Amino acid sequence: MEAYTEIREAVAKLCAGFPGPYWRALDREMAYPTAFVNALTESGYLSVLIPEAYGGSGLPLSAAAAILEEVQRAGCNGGACHAQMYTMGTLLRHGSEAQKAEYLPALAEGRLRLQAFGVTEPTSGTDTGSLKTTARLEGDHYVVSGQKIWTSRAEHSDLMLLLARTSPRTEGMKRTDGLSVLLVDMREARGNGLTIRPIRTMMNHATTEVFFDNLRVPAQNLIGAEGKGFRYILSGMNAERILIAAECIGDAKWFIEKARIYAGERSVFGRPIGANQGVQFPIAKAYANMRAAELMVREALALYEGGANPGAEANMAKMLAADASFEAANACIQTHGGFGFAEEYDIERKFRETRLYQVAPISTNLILAYLSEHVLGLPRSY
Ligand SMILES: Cc1cc2nc3c(=O)[nH]c(=O)nc-3n(C[C@H](O)[C@H](O)[C@H](O)COP(=O)(O)OP(=O)(O)OC[C@H]3O[C@@H](n4cnc5c(N)ncnc54)[C@H](O)[C@@H]3O)c2cc1C
């Protein structure tokens, strides 16, 4: 698999223009990193997965993984815009030619943002099949009513990929049938049936709750066939999980490097704290676990690029990488003692940011349930 050394170096250089103080100031205000996202967009990094025919660079998933890993490794936060890379995959794979021609070139140029993804609802949670937002076809429009929660970046996106129920659940029907994907143009919709409310969270993630009150969406914005939406969303999830795993690897590398340097420099009792096994072993263990998780990310990437849909490997990569990044975060904060809690070291911020990936976009328990059922053949537990 290609190492993408040049891309990695260029991303690292770009990220060097957005050091700790930039992120700390945004974190305090819970503000969106507009300048950083614009810089990534203008350099073409967010459109690497869009085929050349639509104006992107048509690179494989491993290029996107390399970019996001470097962003995190540099101490930045790709959570502000990572979805711009992969959300368009649903449109690319299942959209009509007319939809692709209308949106993909604009996304590739950075004129349009498609980085809001409305699946989770307050009452259904992980159980997507029980979501309640409805889209009722009336003439040439769908009329959408309901609520989504944790719709990240909705205030900083032009378009939203929305999963809604288009036919009621009836006896004998599969729980996930009757769901459809709509491309919602939020520029027209805000104030006309769409309300977005930010949610303040433990980390600066621009996440929101979104309310639909008889919002009219042109029927031509339906992606693929009506009722098959869950399948379309699922087909994009492996790419999402692999890319988030790559981000976690980047985070783990950032924490390990910070801890390594500090352990060598900080002197207590007349010698570097890193001379103590109690300090160096947790860092070494975090390093070993990061490297193991990195191998699983590579395995998932290789299978994905070979044309497979590697559900098990993508899920394992995400879980192992999220565990590795959180272990590294913990070792890093411990190595720094009291200073690990000081804002100016950026560790507590990155610690909060990387914690998210134990829960989103899929929580660890659901990954374990997937492996138990689909790989180990154990009874379905839910
Ligand atoms: C900051 C942030 C950003 C997000 N961004 C988006 C976004 O852009 N778009 C979007 O659609 N969603 C988004 N999400 C939602 C995210 O995907 C969900 O929070 C996640 O999937 C878990 O769902 P839930 O919060 O409803 O938890 P629940 O489903 O209520 O689960 C709560 C806990 O119970 C456990 N649990 C539930 N069922 C079982 C079971 N059967 N077996 C064992 N354990 C179980 C879970 O693992 C979890 O730990 C975001 C979430 C956060 C916090």
The ligand as an SDF file (V2000), in Angstrom:
LIG
                    3D

 53 58  0  0  0  0  0  0  0  0999 V2000
  -20.1990   14.4700   19.4510 C   0  0  0  0  0  0  0  0  0  0  0  0
  -21.0410   13.5150   18.6970 C   0  0  0  0  0  0  0  0  0  0  0  0
  -21.1470   13.6270   17.3230 C   0  0  0  0  0  0  0  0  0  0  0  0
  -22.0030   12.7800   16.6030 C   0  0  0  0  0  0  0  0  0  0  0  0
  -22.1970   12.9960   15.2600 N   0  0  0  0  0  0  0  0  0  0  0  0
  -23.2050   12.3410   14.6270 C   0  0  0  0  0  0  0  0  0  0  0  0
  -23.5980   12.6990   13.3020 C   0  0  0  0  0  0  0  0  0  0  0  0
  -23.0060   13.5800   12.6890 O   0  0  0  0  0  0  0  0  0  0  0  0
  -24.6570   12.0740   12.7450 N   0  0  0  0  0  0  0  0  0  0  0  0
  -25.3580   11.0920   13.3980 C   0  0  0  0  0  0  0  0  0  0  0  0
  -26.3080   10.5540   12.8340 O   0  0  0  0  0  0  0  0  0  0  0  0
  -24.9900   10.7030   14.6530 N   0  0  0  0  0  0  0  0  0  0  0  0
  -23.9580   11.3200   15.2800 C   0  0  0  0  0  0  0  0  0  0  0  0
  -23.6020   10.9700   16.5690 N   0  0  0  0  0  0  0  0  0  0  0  0
  -24.3790    9.9430   17.2590 C   0  0  0  0  0  0  0  0  0  0  0  0
  -23.5800    8.7010   17.5690 C   0  0  0  0  0  0  0  0  0  0  0  0
  -23.4000    7.9360   16.4070 O   0  0  0  0  0  0  0  0  0  0  0  0
  -24.3340    7.9820   18.6910 C   0  0  0  0  0  0  0  0  0  0  0  0
  -24.2010    8.7600   19.8710 O   0  0  0  0  0  0  0  0  0  0  0  0
  -23.8370    6.5910   18.9100 C   0  0  0  0  0  0  0  0  0  0  0  0
  -24.0860    5.7880   17.7940 O   0  0  0  0  0  0  0  0  0  0  0  0
  -24.5200    5.9610   20.1390 C   0  0  0  0  0  0  0  0  0  0  0  0
  -25.9060    6.1450   20.0770 O   0  0  0  0  0  0  0  0  0  0  0  0
  -26.6820    6.7740   21.3380 P   0  0  0  0  0  0  0  0  0  0  0  0
  -25.9580    8.0030   21.7610 O   0  0  0  0  0  0  0  0  0  0  0  0
  -28.1000    6.9510   20.9860 O   0  0  0  0  0  0  0  0  0  0  0  0
  -26.5200    5.7070   22.4390 O   0  0  0  0  0  0  0  0  0  0  0  0
  -27.5340    4.5390   22.8190 P   0  0  0  0  0  0  0  0  0  0  0  0
  -27.9290    3.7790   21.6070 O   0  0  0  0  0  0  0  0  0  0  0  0
  -28.6080    5.1120   23.6690 O   0  0  0  0  0  0  0  0  0  0  0  0
  -26.5850    3.6360   23.7030 O   0  0  0  0  0  0  0  0  0  0  0  0
  -26.1450    4.0550   25.0140 C   0  0  0  0  0  0  0  0  0  0  0  0
  -25.1220    3.0580   25.5170 C   0  0  0  0  0  0  0  0  0  0  0  0
  -25.7290    1.7680   25.5930 O   0  0  0  0  0  0  0  0  0  0  0  0
  -24.9790    0.8340   24.8260 C   0  0  0  0  0  0  0  0  0  0  0  0
  -25.9020   -0.0940   24.1460 N   0  0  0  0  0  0  0  0  0  0  0  0
  -27.0240    0.2050   23.4470 C   0  0  0  0  0  0  0  0  0  0  0  0
  -27.5810   -0.9110   22.9780 N   0  0  0  0  0  0  0  0  0  0  0  0
  -26.7910   -1.9430   23.3650 C   0  0  0  0  0  0  0  0  0  0  0  0
  -26.8210   -3.3420   23.1610 C   0  0  0  0  0  0  0  0  0  0  0  0
  -27.7860   -3.9230   22.4650 N   0  0  0  0  0  0  0  0  0  0  0  0
  -25.8160   -4.0940   23.6810 N   0  0  0  0  0  0  0  0  0  0  0  0
  -24.8410   -3.5200   24.4180 C   0  0  0  0  0  0  0  0  0  0  0  0
  -24.7500   -2.1920   24.6330 N   0  0  0  0  0  0  0  0  0  0  0  0
  -25.7050   -1.4160   24.1100 C   0  0  0  0  0  0  0  0  0  0  0  0
  -24.1820    1.6380   23.8070 C   0  0  0  0  0  0  0  0  0  0  0  0
  -23.0140    0.9670   23.4470 O   0  0  0  0  0  0  0  0  0  0  0  0
  -23.9280    2.9330   24.5820 C   0  0  0  0  0  0  0  0  0  0  0  0
  -22.7410    2.8120   25.3170 O   0  0  0  0  0  0  0  0  0  0  0  0
  -22.6960   11.7670   17.2810 C   0  0  0  0  0  0  0  0  0  0  0  0
  -22.5410   11.6060   18.6730 C   0  0  0  0  0  0  0  0  0  0  0  0
  -21.7420   12.4760   19.3790 C   0  0  0  0  0  0  0  0  0  0  0  0
  -21.6570   12.3260   20.8790 C   0  0  0  0  0  0  0  0  0  0  0  0
  1  2  1  0
  2  3  1  0
  2 52  2  0
  3  4  2  0
  4  5  1  0
  4 50  1  0
  5  6  2  0
  6  7  1  0
  6 13  1  0
  7  8  2  0
  7  9  1  0
  9 10  1  0
 10 11  2  0
 10 12  1  0
 12 13  2  0
 13 14  1  0
 14 15  1  0
 14 50  1  0
 15 16  1  0
 16 17  1  0
 16 18  1  0
 18 19  1  0
 18 20  1  0
 20 21  1  0
 20 22  1  0
 22 23  1  0
 23 24  1  0
 24 25  2  0
 24 26  1  0
 24 27  1  0
 27 28  1  0
 28 29  2  0
 28 30  1  0
 28 31  1  0
 31 32  1  0
 32 33  1  0
 33 34  1  0
 33 48  1  0
 34 35  1  0
 35 36  1  0
 35 46  1  0
 36 37  1  0
 36 45  1  0
 37 38  2  0
 38 39  1  0
 39 40  1  0
 39 45  2  0
 40 41  1  0
 40 42  2  0
 42 43  1  0
 43 44  2  0
 44 45  1  0
 46 47  1  0
 46 48  1  0
 48 49  1  0
 50 51  2  0
 51 52  1  0
 52 53  1  0
M  END
$$$$
